[in-house]
Amino acid sequence: MILVLGSAFPDHLLYDVKNHVWRGRLENGAFRLGRSVEAGRACATVESGKWVGPARIALGDEALEVNEDLMRRPRRANADPYGAGWMLIARPDAGAEPVGLIGGNDLAEAYQAWMAAEDFPGFASI
């Protein structure tokens, strides 16, 4: 687990810091995220009480499954983002390379920089 100012990031996942999206490879080679869409393009719209914006995809993908339960219970995205809050399961295009995905120490540095730029104190202060 990678901790950044009280925010926890599972270290087996890859993250798109700019778009606040994560990807995790499943046993069958598929990933959670996406529908048929080009790398870097929006695959969904995310709406909260204060923000509406795109969820961007890091690889060209084919959608395999959508989390219908998340659509009925959108609060799961916050309550369990690395479990029941997944959005989509997708199979990457053959030979697709991820766009902007990072993990490990690079992730900690990238999120610390983002939090500093946005004046976000992290969850340790809450």
C-alpha positions as CSV (number, residue, x, y, z in Angstrom):
1,M,0.0,0.0,0.0
2,I,1.3,3.4,-1.0
3,L,0.3,6.2,1.4
4,V,0.3,9.9,0.3
5,L,-0.8,12.4,3.0
6,G,-3.2,9.9,4.5
7,S,-4.5,8.7,1.1
8,A,-4.0,5.0,0.4
9,F,-3.2,3.5,-3.0
10,P,-2.9,-0.2,-3.5
11,D,0.5,-0.8,-5.0
12,H,-0.6,-3.6,-7.4
13,L,-2.6,-1.1,-9.4
14,L,-1.5,1.5,-12.0
15,Y,-2.8,5.0,-11.8
16,D,-3.6,7.9,-14.1
17,V,-3.0,10.8,-11.6
18,K,-4.3,13.5,-13.9
19,N,-7.6,11.8,-14.4
20,H,-7.8,10.0,-11.0
21,V,-8.4,6.6,-12.6
22,W,-6.8,3.3,-11.7
23,R,-6.3,0.0,-13.7
24,G,-5.8,-3.5,-12.4
25,R,-5.1,-6.5,-14.5
26,L,-7.5,-9.4,-13.9
27,E,-6.5,-13.1,-14.2
28,N,-8.0,-13.5,-17.6
29,G,-5.8,-10.6,-19.0
30,A,-8.6,-8.1,-18.9
31,F,-8.6,-4.8,-17.0
32,R,-11.2,-3.0,-15.0
33,L,-12.0,0.1,-17.0
34,G,-13.2,1.1,-20.5
35,R,-15.4,0.5,-23.5
36,S,-14.3,0.4,-27.1
37,V,-12.5,3.7,-27.2
38,E,-9.1,5.1,-28.2
39,A,-6.4,5.5,-25.5
40,G,-6.6,8.8,-23.7
41,R,-10.3,9.4,-24.6
42,A,-13.3,9.5,-22.2
43,C,-15.0,6.1,-21.6
44,A,-17.5,7.4,-19.0
45,T,-18.8,10.5,-17.3
46,V,-18.4,10.8,-13.6
47,E,-20.7,13.1,-11.6
48,S,-20.5,14.1,-8.0
49,G,-22.1,16.8,-5.9
50,K,-19.5,19.3,-7.0
51,W,-18.0,18.0,-10.2
52,V,-18.9,16.4,-13.5
53,G,-16.1,15.2,-15.8
54,P,-14.7,12.3,-17.9
55,A,-13.2,9.1,-16.8
56,R,-10.4,8.6,-19.4
57,I,-9.1,5.3,-20.6
58,A,-5.3,4.5,-20.8
59,L,-5.5,1.8,-23.5
60,G,-7.6,1.1,-26.5
61,D,-10.1,-1.4,-25.1
62,E,-13.1,-3.5,-25.8
63,A,-15.7,-3.5,-23.0
64,L,-16.5,-6.9,-21.5
65,E,-18.6,-5.9,-18.5
66,V,-20.1,-2.8,-16.9
67,N,-20.7,-2.5,-13.1
68,E,-24.5,-2.2,-13.2
69,D,-24.5,-2.2,-9.4
70,L,-22.3,0.9,-9.3
71,M,-24.9,2.7,-11.5
72,R,-27.6,1.9,-9.0
73,R,-25.4,2.7,-6.0
74,P,-22.9,5.3,-7.1
75,R,-21.7,6.0,-3.6
76,R,-19.7,2.7,-3.8
77,A,-17.2,4.6,-5.9
78,N,-16.2,6.5,-2.8
79,A,-16.9,3.8,-0.2
80,D,-15.0,1.0,-1.9
81,P,-13.1,2.4,-5.0
82,Y,-10.7,-0.6,-5.2
83,G,-13.4,-3.2,-4.7
84,A,-17.2,-2.9,-5.4
85,G,-16.6,0.6,-6.9
86,W,-15.0,-0.6,-10.1
87,M,-16.5,0.9,-13.3
88,L,-15.8,-1.4,-16.3
89,I,-13.9,-4.5,-17.2
90,A,-12.2,-4.3,-20.6
91,R,-9.8,-6.3,-22.8
92,P,-7.0,-4.1,-24.2
93,D,-6.3,-4.0,-27.9
94,A,-3.5,-6.2,-29.0
95,G,-0.1,-4.5,-28.5
96,A,-1.7,-1.5,-26.8
97,E,0.6,0.6,-24.6
98,P,-0.8,2.4,-21.6
99,V,-0.9,6.2,-21.7
100,G,0.1,8.0,-18.5
101,L,-0.1,5.1,-16.1
102,I,2.3,5.0,-13.1
103,G,2.8,3.1,-9.9
104,G,5.2,2.7,-7.0
105,N,7.4,5.6,-5.9
106,D,6.5,7.5,-9.1
107,L,2.9,7.4,-8.0
108,A,3.7,8.8,-4.5
109,E,5.7,11.7,-6.1
110,A,3.0,12.4,-8.7
111,Y,0.2,12.6,-6.2
112,Q,2.2,14.6,-3.7
113,A,2.9,17.1,-6.6
114,W,-0.9,17.1,-7.5
115,M,-1.9,17.6,-3.9
116,A,0.5,20.5,-3.5
117,A,-0.6,22.2,-6.7
118,E,-4.3,21.8,-5.7
119,D,-3.6,22.9,-2.1
120,F,-5.2,19.5,-1.0
121,P,-3.9,18.6,2.5
122,G,-4.7,14.9,2.1
123,F,-6.9,12.7,4.2
124,A,-4.5,12.6,7.2
125,S,-5.7,16.1,8.1
126,I,-9.4,15.1,8.1
